Amino acid sequence: MNSGDAKPFASTPGRDAARDRPCTFDVAQCYYDQRHLIAEDALLLRELVGAVNGPGDLGPAQWAQWYSTAMGFEPDLILELGRGRGNSTAVFAQAARRLGLRQPAKQTKVVSLCVTGEWDAVVAPAIARIVGADWFANVDARRIDILSVDYAELLAGHERVLMLWDAHGFEIAELVLGDILPRLADREHLLLMHDISDNRYLGVPRSYGGQPLWQGSAWQKRTGGWESRVNIGWMNSMQDQVIALADFAVRNDLEIGSSDHEYARFFGVRPAHAEEMDRLLGREFFSVAGHWAFLSLTGKAGPFHFPAVTGGRAAVNRTALVTDMLPRLPATIVTADRAWAYASTITWRPVEEPPTDVPSWIRCRIRVDKGVAGVSLLARDEQSFVESQVVSATSSPTGVLLRAPGPAERGRLVIHTWDAPVAAHVYIEDLSLVW
């Protein structure tokens, strides 16, 4: 038997891909279709690019590509996992504003999740000097641990979701593929993934170039081996998510979409379209190089195979916490307007102790009315935090998960100001231990 005839998992029946509906959304066609809008907004886009001032994270042509994608897909929710300085946040905020002007009755909401603070501290004020206050009306940029968010609650009521998966690592990959994607499977959706290049088009050499074998993102951060990359199929990247993506795609008989491939194929057979784009947008906002991938289950026939989630998200047991400072919930705590100032230190114990051989987490359901607060767990000697999370103002409660140590190592729970000298109003709805 020729080994080339064998297919992965050939001994196990998979989904019937022959029942898939034709894809109704074409990122390359959309890029071309939105050319006049991009040209019309080019001056504003250029000013926004300058205000964000993060050219190494997302180039102007990529701004135009994602702008066209958002405008053509017309989502009612844009969910952003990972923000950094906020290039994509600004792109999607401008798209949401434009979509709102196009269809006032159907407002697009942008929810951006990230622990970084550059957007609030630096970028949003710079953008505010360019646009009006209503530009931010549909933007909910939260400082929060992406792994702690209740995605069932966040996605509720939305029927068409555009998601940017720009936070990296295996924990995030597990969250996306095991929690978020199953929730999106029954609604129209499109996932965009940055930092993935197509080695069929972008001159990626076969040689290692004297670089060591890529050993994961954590290894790169530890060693500084930034030149090493990994190739899996057509995907060239230095992000762990390509491994999870490749595995998920093979298990489910799916093809990961390549923006580089779609643009090269579309404009390659339509040279007049490419010339028109080049003339109208210039090399600043037109390029057939995208360096991003995409995925959607929309129109695909299931069943699909999703990985299980682990950690606190998979907890099924719960017990309430007994505290000294918060005898009754809900409770309100106001932090001081000094960075890192403690507002409340809370001694706690569970009503029921979990088994000693299983991990457990403190689950704190809170809402921050204004400002940014920290929810942290002190070490037993109270000299340092063993777990710490940031939560910014939101209109609805959110969950925080802190890995809980064993009884002999437990320190107090602290509600405190985060890194800016701004007071926060914190409403604690529930405290529990889960495992």
NUKEDREN-239899 format. One record per atom (N, C-alpha, C, O): y, z, x. Coordinates in steps of 0.001 Angstrom, whole numbers, plus 500000, padded with zeros to 6 digits. Atoms other than C-alpha are relative to their C-alpha. Layout:
! residues N
YZX;...
END
This chain:
! residues 435
498793500000500850;500000500000500000;501246500000500877;501333500764501838;498732500051499280;503438499128501281;500826501228499630;501117501453498456;499240498779500281;505400502370501634;501324499704499334;501898500580498686;498739500366500631;508487500480500484;499898499899498491;500910499900497792;500182500092501443;506951500198497021;500028501362499322;500185501448498104;500047498655500572;506782503961496546;501395500453499602;502368500215500317;498730499458500478;509528505598494546;499950501520500038;498878502103499873;499992498537499997;510614509225494799;499464500551498676;499779500032497606;500550499318501178;508726511501492381;499193499045499115;499165499205497895;500728501001500779;506533508548491333;498873500614499184;498473500057498162;501107499368500718;503779510944490243;500470500815498804;499657501286498009;499439499211501106;506134512715487813;500921499113499166;501890498569499695;499110500833500834;507664510840484864;501426500530500016;501654501737499938;498586499623500041;511448510839484939;500637499556498701;499947499194497748;499301500453501203;514092509973482408;499884498479499881;499646497796500877;500110501440500228;514031506491480877;501375499357500183;502152499241499236;498686500577499688;517004504855482611;500243498693499262;501387498255499140;499834501259500744;516338501654480629;500744500226498690;501269499280498102;499291499699501242;517839503432477618;501478500325500234;502206500617499285;498591499715499704;521168503993479396;500909498962499360;500607497768499359;498987500927500500;524202502498477714;500809499451501169;500964500137502179;499143500531498931;526383500206479839;501212500901500216;501761501460499267;498831499176499686;529166502061481615;501249499378499382;501497498181499526;498801500512500685;532383501741479635;501279500225500792;502345499753500395;498797499723499209;534768502968482347;499818499454501399;498847499780502081;500049500677498713;535469500916485457;501217500438500813;502345500086500469;498872499464499236;537601502661488118;500830498887500638;502050499009500750;499263501105499363;538512499356489813;500811499225498971;501979498917499208;499270500680501068;539452497586486584;501186500844499561;502266500326499277;498934499079500409;541483500662485684;501159499978501007;502326499990500614;498979500073498944;543342500535489024;500886498774499763;502112498857499836;499240501220500245;544353496963488260;500775500081498687;501936499676498626;499355499941501311;545143497619484595;501243500886500001;502177500648499235;498880499059499967;547519500454485477;501045499630501058;501904500446501390;499120500376498893;549373498494488167;501474500072499633;502291500511500443;498581499990500380;552618498152486214;500509501428499807;501662501725500118;499604498593500140;552673501861485373;500209500635501367;501178501365501576;499844499464498642;552123502753489035;501304499498500613;502039500264501235;498760500568499461;554948500405490010;501217500637499347;502206500930500019;498881499398500723;557213501858487322;500264501432500480;501412501871500547;499866498601499593;556530505412488544;499979500176501512;499910501305502000;500155499931498544;556411504564492257;501022500926500651;500674501698501544;498967499163499397;559723506258493074;499694501477499780;499786502278500710;500331498612500286;558719509486491329;498752500434500763;498712501537501309;501211499659499258;555246509407492876;500323500229501471;499791501146502096;499609499843498597;556826508963496292;500703501340500221;500466502009501227;499303498711499886;559083511979495694;499027501165499862;499168502177500549;501005498947500162;556121514058494510;499141500133501251;498821501242501677;500750499969498748;554140513084497601;500778500778501057;500209501599501776;499168499302499020;557039514299499725;500135501478499702;500159502295500623;499856498595500373;557407517543497773;498739500791500319;498819501934500770;501250499315499671;553729518418498188;499842500110501511;499428501149502025;499999500012498542;553899517452501856;498626500375500571;498512501236501443;501343499805499470;550161517360502448;499328498667500228;498282498405499634;500510501372499852;549551513789503676;498584499933500533;497872498967500259;501349500031499457;546359514691505507;498927500268498960;497755499970499189;500964499662501047;544710515862502270;499767498848499027;498643498628498575;500110501108500954;545428512870500023;501116499006500299;502295499358500247;499009501016499674;547171509631500958;500628499395498765;500069499524497676;499315500599501147;549646507758498705;499131499029499206;499207499009497977;500868500927500730;547088505056497850;498988500763499154;498663500345498042;500914499170500779;544663507767496750;500727500644498813;500144500803497741;499194499526501132;547448509251494620;499986498941498886;499742499249497719;499942501075500997;547757505878492896;498636499763499357;498547499489498161;501345500198500541;543991505548492508;499666501066498958;499176500743497876;500313498923500949;543605508949490836;500964499999498814;500592500374497702;499035500129501098;546758508399488795;499502498950499005;499531499164497793;500500501054500882;545309505171487444;498736500444499279;498539500114498109;501234499517500617;541957506844486793;500301500940498846;499720500816497768;499642499048501060;543524509674484806;500648499284498826;500339499580497672;499324500719501074;545741507304482838;499034499128499213;499153499018497993;500952500872500675;542877504944482053;498916500763499259;498463500325498202;501059499226500635;540312507619481219;500513500777498782;499758501027497842;499346499300501115;542753509475478902;499252501265499588;498835501384498436;500706498759500338;541123512920479071;500878500930499174;502104500825499205;499221498937500636;542155515821476872;500025501252500873;500806502172500630;499983498925499010;541326518176479766;499752499409501375;498828498619501568;500241500307498591;541676517670483508;499728501328500688;500589502207500730;500422498765499341;539780520370485391;499913499751501495;499225498841501956;499917500177498555;540486520771489071;499372501204500699;499857502327500567;500640498957499202;538144522778491308;500436499832501444;499934498960502154;499427500124498667;540081523316494516;501345499316499922;501456498221499371;498632500520500128;543814522742494851;500678499817501352;501402498840501543;499273500057498735;545000523422498416;501497500040499741;501975500888498987;498556500059500235;548676522504498536;500331499423498620;501368499742498039;499772500477501358;548348520601495283;500289498525499854;500962498131498901;499839501441500185;548312516845495865;499425499551498665;500119498936497856;500652500435501228;545807516273493078;500595500688498779;500657500094497703;499354499295501116;547484518909490897;501237499239499540;501461499062498343;498785500753500328;550730516953491068;499668498650499375;500307498239498406;500417501283500572;548987513631490419;499596500182498542;500049499442497669;500524499809501349;547210514988487355;501055500554499050;501040500245497859;498911499505500843;550264516847486076;500896498858499540;501312498812498383;499190501162500369;552264513617486167;499251499120499006;499849498590498070;500798500787500938;549401511790484437;499978500664498622;500090499982497602;500016499282501279;549220514501481746;501320499828499268;501343499652498050;498691500198500627;552952514181481135;500118498582499435;500598498391498318;499941501385500461;552687510391480887;499113499774498778;499510499088497836;500909500139501133;549708510597478548;500584500655498760;500413500154497649;499357499317501122;551629513061476375;501115499176499385;501315499198498171;498946500875500504;554525510632476097;499399498807499256;499965498308498284;500673501128500634;552086507871475205;499429500392498638;499545499639497670;500609499519501239;550285509932472533;500402501463499786;499650502367500150;499492498628500156;552356513004471585;499052500926499252;499063502135499484;500910499164500781;549685514225469169;498772500417500806;498033501302500377;501182499697499185;547045514331471940;500457500411501402;500510499583502311;499525499507498717;548300516491474789;498832500263500953;497823500853500567;501001499766498965;546282516546478018;500335501276500751;501458501446501228;499814498742499288;545829519978479587;499421499885501399;498344499321501588;500473499968498623;545494520431483345;499725501451500376;500635502280500363;500366498662499528;543597523531484529;499547499865501444;498543499217501739;500272500078498570;543630523941488297;499558501370500498;500246502366500275;500585498735499553;541457526627489917;499884500023501515;499279499131502110;500046499885498543;541876527785493515;500509501380500390;501297501976499655;499501498703499543;542450530978495501;501277499864500818;501947500864501078;498827500187499149;545249529451497578;501301500184499223;501339500013498004;498742499698500660;548868530287496859;501144499053500294;502267499293499850;498913500905499625;550841527342498280;500670499342498796;501877499099498814;499428500673501159;551314525726494883;501117500837499391;502225500338499190;499001499140500630;553155528671493354;501153500331500942;502315500334500536;498988499512499070;554990529768496481;500905498905500557;502096499131500772;499253501039499287;556082526450497984;500115498696499215;501209498158499043;500034501370500519;555030523276496210;500643499881498623;501486499010498414;499428500087501351;555863523927492542;501525500141500022;502199499382499325;498530499946499916;559439525066493423;500610498717500551;501679498300500105;499478501263499446;559901521889495497;499940498886498958;500860498074498860;500120501002501052;558641519735492628;501018500241498902;501569499294498340;499059499649501075;560853521597490148;501400499473500273;502181499272499343;498684500556499666;563894520287492030;500073498499499716;501147497900499768;500063501436500266;562748516751491180;499843499710498520;500444498770497999;500345500246501406;561431517027487610;500575501103499118;501078502106499624;499563498981500930;562371518967484494;498928501050499777;497778500862500175;500930498901500244;560740522224483388;498838499572499115;497736500105499243;501074500423500906;558737520418480702;498889499251500724;497805499066500173;501034500660499198;556853518580483451;498809500923500234;497675500459500351;501045499017499728;554873521792484025;499344500539498731;498455501387498811;500408499388501264;554230522469480331;498489500028499798;497958500989499241;501447500083500235;550582521383480337;499167500408501205;497959500172501236;500688499650498756;549699522749483775;499705501494500044;500611502321499939;500455498617499858;547682525958484117;499352500114501373;498144499929501520;500475499904498618;547384526478487884;499693501461500305;500604502268500486;500417498609499837;545395529661488406;499562500280501441;498934499449502098;500570499500498752;544737531631491554;498814500875499610;498992501950499037;501209499316500445;541162532740491022;498800499478500776;498819498355501281;501262500437499427;537666532590492462;499336499040499019;499042499414497883;500580501027500858;536189529380491055;498663500448499421;498308500068498305;501326499572500433;532787531062490797;500042501028498879;499019501285498244;499905498945501002;534096533743488417;500407499510498617;500363500279497657;499428500498501253;535463531510485662;498921499796498941;497804499375499245;500884500240501141;533851531369482217;500222498556499537;501182498275498819;499795501417500287;533396527598481873;499667499638498559;500179498647498038;500238500237501426;531982527781478363;501302500192499235;501637499402498353;498723499724500653;535287529297477286;501050498972500387;501822498523499539;498974500934499521;537398526957479428;499826498610499376;500810497951499042;500259501350500507;535719523778478141;499993499920498475;500009498826497910;500111499982501462;535577524861474493;501128499202499351;502297499348499708;499021500773500754;537312522445472131;500423498710500651;501172497941500048;499621501236499301;537658519649474698;498865498987499904;497695499329500073;500997501046500235;535889516345474094;499937498951501101;498958498212501205;499943501042498958;536915514190477049;500577500628501261;501769500929501320;499637499181498847;537012515834480468;499937499179501287;498929498543501595;499949500547498646;538101514500483844;500002501186500953;500854502066500840;500103498855499100;537060516865486630;500058499553501446;499399498588501833;499976500207498560;537927516911490309;499214501120500658;499537502297500504;500817499040499254;535297518614492442;500428499906501457;499893499106502225;499435500068498655;537265519283495616;499851501311500752;500392501461501848;500360498781499290;536026522768496501;498585499803500531;497725499263499836;501236500370499328;533138522635498924;499060501187500194;499430502336499949;501010498990499736;529997524544499816;498883499958498966;499047499422497870;501162500038500873;526577525043498281;500163500853498758;499617500517497707;499785499174501193;527702527830495943;500761499222498933;500438499296497747;499242500811500945;530238525491494367;499129498870499457;499197498552498270;500901501066500455;527653522692494224;499043500519498937;498791499843497939;500888499396501001;525278525007492371;500737500238498689;500192500006497610;499186499771501194;528067525936489967;500224498691499237;500042498641498020;499689501275500649;528994522301489265;498753499389499368;498767498996498202;501200500694500467;525471520921488945;499140500856499071;498398500326498245;500853499130500801;523859523971487351;500672500639498808;499990501090497888;499280499340501088;526581525320485060;500960499059499287;500884498896498069;498959500816500630;529489522940484476;499445498683499466;499708498324498318;500484501318500421;527684519581484340;499113500069498752;499245499205497885;500751499917501260;525152520712481698;500898500192498781;500561499729497690;499066499804501114;528113521771479532;500770498716499682;501238498525498560;499289501262500213;529718518349480001;499098498891499479;499586497874498986;500937501087500280;526587516337479304;500129499446498590;499874498262498369;499908500468501385;527200516151475551;501403499583499599;501680499403498413;498636500480500290;530854515099475831;500398498980501057;499815498960502141;499538501016499058;532684512226477538;500575500694501239;501378501619501119;499530499335498783;533320513142481168;499896499066501200;499156498083501193;500032500722498729;533944511827484656;500339500993501100;501367501667501033;499780499123498858;533635513796487926;500455499181501202;499820498187501556;499509500617498771;535669512773490979;499701500938501158;499843502154501027;500356499190498832;534599513961494442;500650499416501242;500379498276501621;499220500433498848;536882513729497461;499171500137501276;498098500740501267;500579499826498662;535981513474501171;498597499420500122;497776499939500878;501274500708499877;533022511116500677;500323498517500171;500883497892499271;499691501388499686;533302507689502314;498745499154499902;497632499664500032;501112500927500131;531113504622501855;499796499291501334;500624498478501745;500215500564498665;529583503664505202;499655498521499985;499486497926501049;500234501438500097;528893500129503907;501285499203500208;501235498009500505;498729500732500014;532595499253503947;501016500461501041;501925499705501386;498904499410499249;534571501521506241;499765500090501499;500363500920502183;500168500087498557;533300500671509680;499431501252500629;499775501580501765;500617498797499443;531252503834510158;498942499586501014;498037498830500660;500975500423498983;529293503457513434;498642500670499806;498556501770499261;501332499403500031;525551504055513658;499856501073501078;499075502013500932;500092499076498880;526066505902516923;500527501381499623;501437501507498803;499469498645500165;526549509660516981;501296500178500782;502011501163500597;498753499936499246;529390508941519395;500102501206500907;501192501718501160;499986498841499113;528365511755521676;500128501329499271;500238502379499903;499853498770500784;528628514271518840;498622500580499664;497651499834499543;501280499389500367;525881516776517987;499647499708498550;500482499236497779;500466500154501367;523833516612514812;500825500878499063;501036502059499341;499254499228501009;525869517687511758;499118501102499447;497981500844499052;500800498849500399;524690521161510772;500650500800498880;500398501996498736;499407499344501152;526777521949507701;501453500385500217;501928500475501349;498570499690499946;530359522869506861;500264501315500713;501224501427501474;499805498701499340;529972526480507992;499887499851501511;500647500466502260;500158500252498567;528750525261511380;501250499333500557;501701499679501649;498799500675499516;531770522961511679;501163500965500161;501898500908501147;498908499029499906;534187525785510954;499788500947501177;500735501334501862;500302499035498940;532418528061513411;500151499395501386;500616500063502309;500019500626498678;532156525558516272;501161499060500258;501445498711501404;498931500965499823;535071523236515617;499501498584500201;500229497733500711;500560501339499813;532757520220515603;500423499041498910;499581498509498186;499460500758501131;535023518275513255;499683498515500044;499830497824499036;500304501429499913;533970514859514534;498604499672499480;498310498510499198;501360500248500484;530362515275513401;500010499813498491;500691500538497766;500112500270501428;529493513832510001;498544499701499677;497730499479500573;501364500263500426;526359513266507975;499978498750499125;500907498515498351;500191501204500819;525101510019506400;498744500171499148;497644500344499673;501116499955500938;522906510184503304;500171498826499051;501094498806498237;499786501218500761;522381506797501702;501306499368500450;501532499206501650;498713500588499633;525840505216501574;501068501057500269;502155500738500749;498984498946499911;527612508587501622;500172500496501425;499209500884502086;499632499488498684;529385509576504820;500999501125499785;502052500915499182;499152498852500301;530910513037504791;499748501114501006;498836501030501829;500277498783499246;531192516403506474;499982501190499040;500263502321499436;500043498957501019;530799518370503231;498576500203499504;497829499244499308;501348499658500425;527662520180502108;499623499367498664;498442499148498393;500299500461501347;527976518794498595;499246498678499984;498579498376498994;500711501273500009;526593515385499653;498490500220499972;497756499398499424;501432499697500031;523186517002500175;499584500335498576;498585499820498074;500294499632501387;523251518573496717;500113498790499083;499303498619498172;499815501204500808;524549515322495230;498824499042500134;498308498535499138;501106500918499770;521850513202496830;498728500519499341;497982499755498727;501180499388500605;519158515609495693;500044499879498477;499050499512497851;499847500072501456;520505515724492124;499827498563499508;499193498325498480;500076501399500404;520819511936491966;498564499493500004;498153498797499075;501380500472499907;517232511297493097;499142500642498914;498319499966498296;500792499316501020;515764513911490757;500246499405498608;499352499400497761;499629500467501332;517594512352487809;500157498485499898;500688497980498909;499907501469500014;517386508648488704;501420499545499677;501641498704498805;498592500310500203;521166508460488902;500572499350501248;500063499539502352;499284500585498872;523507506465491091;501359500674500113;502115500736499143;498675499433499751;526492508208492638;500963498832500220;500709497951501040;499043501090499888;529515505957492230;500860500106501244;501209501205501675;499162500087498805;531553504835495245;501284499259499678;501247498097499274;498729500685500233;535238504066494866;500178498852500984;500694497796500617;499887501064499002;535106502052498100;499216498765499555;499697497639499683;500834501118500457;532293499913496683;500625499302498800;500684498074498752;499439500593501216;533949499411493294;501250499192500305;501419498093499777;498772500724499664;537310498409494784;499701498744500812;500273497681500567;500327501166499162;535771496125497414;499372498886499172;499692497712499354;500677501009500817;533578494372494868;500961499352499002;500964498131498842;499097500518501026;536258494027492173;501059499076500606;501240497947500150;498907500794499437;539105492794494367;499503498905500945;500203497925501203;500551501019499118;536817490867496710;499753498685499300;499919497627499906;500245501242500753;535933488347493994;501221499598499179;501197498590498472;498754500301500719;539473488439492549;501169500073500979;502024500950500851;498941499932498984;541750487685495507;501400499921499405;502341500486499964;498677500077500619;544624486835493164;500428501377499489;501607501723499560;499689498634500454;544415490364491685;500435500865501186;501392501634501097;499662499217498814;544456491866495176;501388499637500517;502157500512500915;498677500445499548;547486489758496137;501087500537499082;502162500922499541;499022499480500939;549269490838492982;500221501498500215;501359501965500188;499889498559499743;548533494522493664;500780500255501282;501622501152501343;499325499836498713;549703494151497244;501483499691499869;502325500374500452;498603500383500199;552894492424496143;500752501031499150;501911501345499420;499353499091500940;553613494884493321;500108501427500545;501119502100500345;500065498601499570;552609498161494983;500154500181501501;500513501263501966;499937499884498553;552556497403498689;498821500787500542;498028501333499776;501099499276499373;550163498973501178;500121501507499796;499166502250500022;499821498564500248;551636502358500301;499106500472498857;498441501501498974;500727499565501184;549997502521496873;498800499117499645;498134499360498638;501186500815500251;547333499815497071;499111499951501224;499549499606502321;501004500096498950;544180500024499135;498636499909499344;498400500512498298;501372500060500508;540550499118498588;499149501100500629;497963501214500322;500686498838499438;539604502186500652;500374501231499180;501551501579499076;499735498828500825;539255505236498433;499538501303500617;500211502325500482;500583498797499390;537070507720500335;499688501076498957;499817502268499235;500428499028501007;535925509353497102;498872499412499163;498721498196499042;501157500382500801;532861509284494896;500209500467498566;501143501216498277;499891499560501387;532306509747491181;498620500055499359;497673499420499822;501269499780500687;529567510792488783;500274500261498533;501251500924498187;499914499710501424;529065510824485029;498615499851499382;497853498952499740;501233500116500781;526138511450482703;500262499316498667;499329499064497904;499652500647501271;528000509818479814;499279498666499860;499345497811500743;500734501226500251;525859507097478301;498617499961500600;497851499032500345;501313499957499364;522831508114480343;499004500698499069;499342501674498399;501054499414500831;519566508890478550;499319501139500760;498858500951501885;500673498862499389;518152512337479308;498498499919499794;497988498869499406;499442498703499603;516486514646479750;500365500028501482;499835499260502285;499552499842498629;518211515730482942;499432501290500590;499053502212499867;500487498819499285;517110518239485549;501183500637500731;501769500029501627;498877499284499405;519756520811486490;499472501206500786;498495501832500375;500419498802499261;519446523538489133;500391501272499255;501360501292498496;499650498701500574;519421527160488045;501189500580500760;501407500257501928;498905499291499332;522463529299488808;499485501358500471;498573501930499874;500418498735499423;522116532417490913;501188500953500052;502274500632499568;498921499031499856;524172535500491691;500392500630498678;499601500685497736;499521499304501185;526273537297489132;500036499141498763;499962499660497649;499956500895501161;526466534232486902;498667499970499271;498606499659498082;501325500038500612;522733534491486288;499571501359499442;498462501494498926;500364498651500449;522797538188485381;499725500025498497;500446499412497711;500363499896501420;521107539035482075;500020501443499511;499943501694498308;499952498581500368;521276542843482143;501398500547500220;502108500142501141;498646499450499947;524410544876481542;499994501466499633;499254501894498746;499764498613500379;525466548495481478;501479500309500189;502116499767501093;498581499653499903;528907550006480929;500251500888501224;499333501511501755;499602499135498899;530818551801483687;500753501214499460;501563501103498539;499238498781500277;532053555376483455;501035500130501103;500683500104502282;498917499929499020;535444555715485177;500845501242499777;500916501779498672;499124498836500115;537811558569485926;501406499631499555;502038500382498812;498622500382500266;541094556666485663;500177499231498696;501279499158498152;499919500830501203;540265554498482663;498995500522498965;497967499885498731;500959499430500959;538584556727480055;499813499147498755;498803499259498060;500082500817501211;539292554206477325;500496498592500307;501511498397500976;499614501404499845;539428550429477279;500263499398498626;499630499805497651;499265500647498908;541346548219476893;501070500909500594;501526501859499958;498993499222499291;543813549590479431;500980499058500683;500638497924501018;498948500789499366;547069548343480952;500408500649501311;500647501856501366;499565499529498690;547993548660484633;501106499069500484;500968497847500430;498884500777499458;551299547530486126;500070500253501499;500221501394501935;499944499847498551;551315546866489867;501451500048500473;502358499616499762;498665499915499414;554309547520492114;500429498644500536;499599497759500742;499481501258499461;556554544745493412;500018500021501524;500996499618502153;500196499997498550;555279545244496966;498636499388500292;497646499719499641;501265500658499672;552606543092498555;498933501016500381;499187501930501165;501189499204499708;549169544742498674;500110501468499569;499306502298499994;499843498612500445;550410547918496969;498932500352498970;498695499592498032;500997499538500958;547701549887495158;500686500480498731;501669501218498794;499488499506501278;548386550447491461;499050501018499383;499486501966498730;500986499084500560;545154552185490493;498731499942500833;498230498860501141;501293499916499318;542076553378492372;499045500734499068;499334501833498594;500860499556501099;539132553935490091;498614500355500531;497915499513501095;501367499584499700;535995555973490729;499106499571498840;499471499732497676;500844500556501050;533099554448488839;498528500304500247;498097500526501378;501460499917499915;529418554838488086;499428499334498759;500041499392497693;500597500654501167;527084552884485796;499319501013499081;498771502013499544;500728499166500947;525716554464482642;498506499940500301;497802500943500182;501410500189499652;522342553056483673;499928499354501382;500585498344501632;500139500559498664;521343552427487278;499057498789499970;497991498854499359;500911501155499924;519873548960487979;498849500310500949;498930501269501717;501092499809499038;516572548680489853;500524499909501433;501436499133501717;499485499943498618;517046549424493544;499741498723500781;500388498485501801;500374501192499234;515485546133494635;500646498723499501;500250497638499927;499328501197500491;517799543749492742;501500500126500245;502039501229500153;498543499946499812;521440542840493482;500707500191498674;500194499805497624;499198499783501206;524127543845491003;501461499692500289;501882499629501444;498591500364499880;527762542983490344;500823500787498993;500381501037497872;499024499473500949;530766544684488803;500644498810499311;501151497897499964;499334501051500766;532051542463486030;501224500614499335;501118501542498533;498737499512500546;535687543031485168;500630498877499182;500961497819499717;499354501007500858;537125541139482205;501453500413499827;501754501445499227;498588499635499976;540893541087482598;500877498818499613;500452497662499611;498961501018500191;544033539223481698;501240500469500733;501675501609500572;498755499706499289;547081539109483944;501122499317499246;501137498094499110;498930500521500842;550212538698481859;501080499310500812;501641498302500384;499038500653499105;552540537895484729;499698500428501421;499077501465501651;500254499684498608;552430537831488495;498578499672500423;497852498958499732;501332500195499427;549296537850490647;499458501354500410;500142502116501093;500596498695499704;546943540814490948;498722499835500804;498093498777500785;501263499962499293;544030541738493158;499068501003499352;499496502069498911;501042499094500467;540791543304491987;499009500117501143;498343499144501495;500757499851498760;538944544760494953;499130501245499969;499366502176499199;500929498881499895;536134547113495886;500062500537501419;499808499817502385;499893499368498696;536642549552498717;498632500345500568;497686500606499826;501179499465499335;534004550430501279;499956501508499779;500940502116499358;500160498564500218;532658553960501127;501040500818500765;501547501817500255;499011499262499208;535008555083503926;501430499662499622;502373500247500155;498701500408500531;537903553377502083;500949499472501063;502169499566500926;499181500588498942;539096551702505269;500178498493499833;501029497886500483;499933501446500177;538543548158504060;499409499618498655;498725500414498011;500605500541501211;537625545988501085;498665499344500361;498576498609501345;501258500714499817;534008544882500838;499944498769499101;499216497819499389;499878501139500903;534835542529497958;501435499981499494;502016501033499225;498623500096500467;538221541221496855;500236498660499332;499838497617499852;499696501235500711;539411538676494316;501420500030499461;501971501086499149;498638500168500493;542767537349493185;499950499392498610;499120498529498322;499903500524501361;543719536683489573;501478499818499664;502266500758499771;498614500265500383;546955535019488447;500135500012498489;499146500124497765;499710499922501431;548613534992485038;499305498879499239;499359497715499636;500653500966500880;546615533271482304;500239500419498555;500575501570498278;499794499707501418;546886533050478538;498780500637499364;498866501178498262;501224499435500552;543303534194478031;499306500842501064;499534500634502255;500697499148499034;541069536836479654;499088499185500907;498624498105500542;500897500661499063;539016535895482678;499086501050500602;499382502244500560;500955499082499403;536048537417484430;500123500037501505;500436499030502141;500039499823498556;535884538798487946;498658500636500329;498257501612499695;501282499465499566;532570539422489690;500127500508501430;500548499771502321;499973499397498680;532359541793492657;498600500505500329;498031501295499575;501339499543499606;529071542310494483;500020501515500210;500815502030500997;499992498532499970;528240545982494031;499007500519501034;497862500066501068;500944499396499047;526720548045496859;499111501030499299;499321501346498128;500871498966500534;523994550614496329;500761501300499779;501887501443500258;499312498744500351;524846554120495039;500581500745501198;501665501319501092;499529499229498847;525207555639498520;501181499346500702;501858499997501499;498943500731499305;527706552977499638;501184499655499109;502065498903499528;498965500404500944;529966552747496612;501362500601500336;501505501806500545;498621499559499883;533710552896497109;500723499782498688;500134499286497727;499247500110501250;536440552930494496;500446498562499730;500581497743500639;499466501278500454;537639549945492498;501519500091500022;502088501091499583;498546499966499831;541273549032493197;500642498835499261;500202497692499385;499127501021500588;543829547142491103;501292500044500798;501912501100500922;498869499962499074;546664546084493369;500792498697499959;500338497687499421;499186501201499798;549453543631494107;499314499122501034;498647499623501940;500593500910499017;548338540535495988;500991499750501121;501680500685501529;499262500260498766;550170538815498858;501495499805499832;502210499693500828;498562500176500233;553602538400497219;500568501265499369;499869501935498609;499393498780500554;556019541225496327;500462499796498556;501651499889498253;499722500243501412;555810540501492598;499096500889499162;497877500877499335;500787499119500860;554701543034490004;499151499188499039;499556498113498597;500898500663500938;551771542079487782;499636500960498873;499484502162499092;500462499236501158;550808543269484308;498536499650499772;498209498509499445;501443500222500053;547035543661484196;499417500726498791;499587501935498632;500666499424501173;545091544198480960;498497499940500238;497918498858500332;501438499925499771;541526545377481524;499300500183498665;499507501184497979;500702499960501277;539300544637478548;498617500619500112;498154501288499189;501364499513499885;535885545517479919;499635500194501472;500036499408502330;500581499753498688;534184546999482979;498520500268499812;498131501127499021;501438499797500144;530443546734483375;499310499665501300;499899499051502191;500840500374498878;527651546433485903;498908499082499474;498246499397498485;500991500975500459;525383543409485576;499017499715501126;499361499826502303;501018500357499030;522166542400487310;498960499073499376;498015498663500051;
END
